[in-house]
């Protein structure tokens, strides 16, 4: 018998039209999208279903939009399956903003609460560093040790007087399968790309993002999230949530706010999180919502763990036959 983990995607998985099939077919999905629209005081669902892709990709829109699509998927599975998701799962987890989706799925946060927190998180992260000063890059075919070595070298900058200064460049995501994302000052990121090629890194590419997410440069955003989370009622999750910054499960409601604050500047330890699932006996990982990024990653981290995705009516129907 399979032991399931349900996981939730992060930024980059968004696409115009995601969740529209669920919205059209299921009242439970329509309720979720309406709740998010009401919480934000705008028709975010219209942007999700038929809006401009560039506008949807803006951080403050993409984050609540991805959560809405994931939670609409959860609610449809529950209403059509006649059970609560937590009855079928051993653990839940999410990549970056997906951790908020996981918390909402676990009952620790309400959907409206989560939408407002993610709107603030997106704005705060975007405003933490002036445009053009920060960046991120993906290093493919590297392990953590080499990526850290590249960051250490790239952090050294020489000023006009010939003095060596330090610039922020840090590991942002350990996604597994040799995929590491680095984040920091754009000048340091650009140096890292050159250094990586010199060290024989298979592929090193600048990512099309507008801010250095999951780096210490996000300190101002972390402060804003700390203030917001201090005012947020957080309940005990009905199921353990593996957190990004610890790669370990948590069920203590009093720790959730602090862990989410740390997450803004901390590294997303996804490879270790999937390994933690395997250590818990998980044999099946099911990604809920938009895209299939996490489904692809798990196959490289734990090849014998079954991985599947559900985000359309057809995928949900097939999933329910197997749960």
N, C-alpha and C positions, 0 to 999 in steps of 0.2 A: 504493500500500500504506500502511495506517494506521501511525502511530507512536504507541505507547500510553504513557500515564502512569496508574498506579494510585494512587488517593488514598483516604484513610481519615477517616471523620467524627469530629467532636468532641462534647463534651457538649451535650445538647439534642436529639440524634438518637435517644436511647434511648426504647424503648416496651416495655411488658410483652408478651411473646410473640415478641420479635425472635429470630431464629435457631432457633426451635423446629422449623420445617419442615426445616431442615438437620439438626438433631439427630435427628429421627425418620427421615430418609431415608438418611443417609450415616454410615458408621462413622468416616470421617475427621473429621467435625464432632464426633461424640460424644467422640472422643479429645481434641480441643481443650478442650471444656467440662469434661471430667473432669480434664485437666491443670490448668486454672485452679482448679477446686474443690479439688484436692489441694494446690496451691500456697498457697491461702488458708486451708486447713483448715476449709472450710465449703461448704455447697451453694449457691453463688452462682447456679448454673444454675437451681435451683428458683425463686429470686427473679426471674431473667430471664424464665423461661417462664410463670410463673403467680403471681408475687408481687404485692405492693402497689406501685402506681405511685409513691407518695410515697417509699417505702423505696428503690425502684430509682433514683429521681432523686437521692437523697443522693450527694454528690460521691464519697465513698469507695467506693460501690457502682457508680455509673454509669460511672466511668472504667475499671475492669477489665472490667465487663460489656460495654461497647462494644468494647473491644479483643478480648475473647473472641469476640464475634459476627463482627468483621472477620476475625480469623485463622481462625475456622471456615470462613468463606467462601473464604479463600485456599486452605486445605487441600483443600476440596472441589473447587475449580477445578483444583488440581494433580492430585488423585487421579483425577478424572473425565476430565481433559484429557490426562493422561499426560505432563505437562511441568512444569517449575518456573516459577513466576510471573516470576522474573527473566529467563527466556529470552524472555518476550513483552513486557517493559517496557523503556523507555528510562530511566525515572526513577520514583521513588515519593515521596509526600509525605502529610502528614496535618495536620489542623487541631487545634492544641493537643494534647490527649491523643492524637489521631490520629497525631502524629509518632512516638509510641511504637509504635503499630500498624505504621507504615511501617518502622520500624527492625526490628521482629520479622519482618516480611515479607521484609526484605532480608537476614536472617540475622545482623544485628548483635547482636540480643538473642534469648534464648530465650523461649518463651511463659510459662513459670513465672516467670522473672526479671521479665518485663514486668508480669505480674499483680501481683507483690509490690511492684514499684516504683510502679505506679499506685494500689494501695491506700494506700501511704504518701503518695503525692502528693496524693490526695484528702483524706486526714486532715490532712495538713500545711497544705494550702491552706484548709481549713475552720477550722482552729484558729489561723491566723495573725492574724486580726482578730476581735475579739468580735462576736457576732451583733448585727445592728442598726446597726453603725458604718460598714459599707461597703456599696457597691452598684454596679450597672452599669446602663447605659442604651443603647438603640440609637437612633442618629440616621439617618433614612432620607432619601435624596435630597440628601446632602451629599458634598462632596469633603474630602480630608484637611485642606486649608488652613483651611476654614471650621470644621471640627470642632476643630482645634487652637486657633483663635481663641476658640471657645466655651469650651473648657477653660481657656484663659488667663484669661478674664474670670470664670469660675465659681470659680476657685481663690482669688479674693480674698474673704475673710470679714472682717466687722467685729465686734469683740468688744464687751462691755458698756461698755468705757471709750472706745469710738469708734476704737480702733486697728485698722489693717488687718493681718490675718494671712494666711498662705498655707495652703491645704488641698490635699491630694493629689487631683488629678483628671487622668487621662492617657488617651491613646488605647490601647485594649486590642486591638482587632481592626480591621484594614482589610480588610473582606470583599469589597470590589469592588461594582460596580453602585450606587455611592452609599450603601452600607451601612457605617456606622462604629459600633463599640461603644466606649463610654467607661467608665472604671472609676476608683473612688477613694472618698473619704469620702462617706457618704450625703448629708450636708448640701450638699456641693459638687455632687454629682450632681443633687440636686433644684434647685439654682440653675441648673445647666446646662439643665435641661428648660425652665425659664422663659425663659432667654436664647435658647435655640434657637427657641422659638416667636416671640420678638420679632424674630428674624433671618429669619423666613419659612421655617424648616425644615419640610418637608412633614409629617414625623411624628417625634416624639421620645417614646420610651416607656421607662419603668422596667422592667428585666428581672426576672423572678422567680428571682433567684439569691441565695444567702445570704452571699456574700463578694465582695470586689473583685478578681476574678481578673485576671491579667496587668497588675498595677500594682505600683509600688514598695512598696505596703503588704504585698505578699506576700514581703518580705525574709526573715522567719523560716522560711517554707516553702522558699525557695530554699536556705537554709543546711542544712535537714534533707535536702533532695534531694542537695545536694553531698556530704554525709557518706555517704548511701546509694550514690550513684553511684561514689564513690571505692572502694567495696568490691565493685563489680559488674564482672564480666568482660565487656568489650565487644569484639566481633569486627569485622573489616573488613566493611562491607556489600558484598554481591555486586553491588549496583547503586547508583547515586547516589541520595541522599536530599536533597530540598530542605528546608532547615530553616526553621522559622517566623521566627527572629530575624534571619536573613541574607537570606532569599528567594533563596538560591543553593544549588547542589548541593554535597554533601559526600560524600567516600568515605574520609576520614581517621578511623580509629577513635579516635585519640588526642584528637580534637576533640569527639567526640559528647557526653561527659559535661558538658563546659563549656557547650556549646550548649543542652543540656537544662536546666541550672541557670539560664542566662540567660532561657530561655523562661518560667520561672515568673513573673518580674517584667516581662518584655519584651512588646512588642506582636506579635501574630500578623499577619504581613505576607502575607495570603493573596492579595490582588489581585496583588501583585508576584510571588508564587510562581507563579501561573498564567501571568502574562506571561513569566516565566522559562522555563516549560515550552514556551510557544509559540516563544520564541527558540531553544530547543533542537531545534525541528522537530516537537514533539509535535502531532499532529492529532486525537488521541482521548484523552479523559479518562474513566476508568472508576472509579466510586466503589464500594467494597466494604464491605458491612456493613449497618448500620441507617440508615434515613432516606435522603433525597435532597437534603439541604441543599447539599452541594458541587456536585451535578449542576446545581442551579438557579443557583448563583453563577457557574459557568464560562460559562454561556450569556450572562451579562451582561458578563463581563470580556473573553472572546474569542468573539464570536458564531459565528465559522466553525469553532470547534473542536467536534468531535462529543463529546457528553456522554451517558453512560448509567450506570445503576446495576445492581448485582447483589448480591442478598442473600437471595433465595429460590431453591428448586430450579428453578422455571420460568425465572427470570432468568438463572441460571447456565447452564441448558441452552441458552438463546438466545445467551448470550455465547460459549459454547464453539463454536457453529456459525460464529461470525464471527472467532474468533481464529486 
